[in-house]
Amino acid sequence: MCYQTRANLMKSLLLAGAFLALPWQAANANDSGIETLYLQQCAACHGPDRLGGMGPALLPENLGRLKQTEAERVIREGRPATQMGGYKDILNDQQIADLTKYIYQPPSHELKWGRPEIRNSQVVNHAAGTLPDDPVFEADMMNLFLVVEIGDHHVTLLDGDNMEPIHRFPSRFALHGGPKYSPDGRFVYFGSRDGWITKYDIYNLKVVAEVRAGINMRNIAVSADGQYVMAANYLPHTLVLFDADNLDLLDFIPVENAQGESSRVSAVYTAPPRGSFIAALKDIPEAWEVTVQDNKAQLRRMTTDTLLDDFFFDPGYQHLIGAARDGKHGVVIDLDTGKTTAELPLPGMPHLGSGITWEYQGRRVMATPHFRAGAISIIDMDTWEVIKTLKTEGPGFFMRSHENSRYAWADVFFGPNADKVHIIDKQTLEIVKTLQPAPGKVAAHVEFDRYGEKLLLSVWDNDGAIIVYDADTLEEEKRIPMKKPSGKYNVWNKINYEEGTSH
Ligand code: DHE
């Protein structure tokens, strides 16, 4: 809301409003003054229709993760390390409370984010092929990490050999999900909860193109050949296909079933051996396989027995392992036949998106934490039986390992023990060590370097850090201060679909 250029922007908006029929004008006539207050104080940065601008979108779907009391505090006090200043000297308590209530209500008019809005949002700073092909810094380009810092919406590029930061740059507000690399590791695509896709050239340290795919986005996927980017949205109910070069819009797919009922998309992932994208729908019991022909999406619908929230694949992308939205079980779907072939007893809402796999006694197993249970389930991927349930000190969010490491790391994201991290021996299936690296601060999300020799763990706090550990001795080597570092993503591990990391 409070940016230095606010006055100028407000002036331009008001001037524009004199000539254009802006969507809020009709509603303005009937409101109790709160829309006018919003337009005066907030619209310059958050958009006249609350869709966002320099600041994030202020709509119920986008604010769902922020408590109203916290939103009220942010309006009053501002948000440190961002351009959002406090309003306590400008607005009285009642006005702040009314504004808070207002932004949590659905807008008075229908919000659209279709082809024209997507096309108009596209910005190409450096068209594909126009920047030099040689990196502007020296490092093993395959052992770089990107660290997303959600505390002040920045990303740090880290050299994975010496674990020294190379560069730090601002990101869109609230990045979520793993950034996705181009197959050669030169470019990375970030997705934000507000629907922005940012393509970044790591070699030149520059944002090359951006586009807004939706109003509230789940995640993005990059095709295995690097040609396409697909975005999965909650709002509107769409999948959107882009050319990966300059993020040109190629196809816009309303997500609905044969009866015309629409659905949010739980997530979309690339399935390299199949040359396709796989998406699961959140409100309709269907999963879709999407291939691209002549720049158009071709859909193959698979009907599922249950609504799917979160999912995972076996290494050959033959099966989709999905978590049912009821939080009580999982299903295994054969992606060739589209049929459900097994059910998994997984109570406590498994977080399958965080699953990892490894070889155990000659067979492949996968492990998943649970959002609502202090447990890690280990599943035989041939028989689809749960072979072990490890008791943890609370529900967890992420798991990580590396083919070259004998250990898997699992956090305890929720509850009183959120500052602890379990280390599991992948051959005995036992927790062999529990660390508490920063008492009182959440410790979560690990990523290994390309060799599996070192790993990074986040101290998930505004006054946080990345901790570097030796993957064998489990000894801490150093701490690099960071602002609420969330995910970390190693180029080599990601582009090679390493078994111990997310894809
Ligand atoms: Fe995430 C990945 C869904 C809340 C941090 N999260 C994902 C993915 C999905 C997902 C589908 C995989 C996308 C991908 O990588 O392409 N997340 C959800 C939810 O449904 C949930 C529970 C509720 C929501 O509001 O969306 C949720 N996620 C969170 C958080 O509260 C976290 C901890 C903080 C934040 O930034 O919002 C969070 N999610 C992450 C991270 C990843 C992620 C860091 C990438 C993990 C990776 O290693 O790849």
Boltz pocket constraint, residues with backbone or C-beta under 6 A from the ligand:
constraints:
  - pocket:
      binder: B
      contacts: [[A, 65], [A, 150], [A, 175], [A, 176], [A, 177], [A, 178], [A, 179], [A, 218], [A, 219], [A, 220], [A, 266], [A, 267], [A, 268], [A, 309], [A, 310], [A, 353], [A, 397], [A, 445], [A, 446], [A, 486], [A, 487], [A, 488], [A, 502], [A, 503]]
      max_distance: 6.0
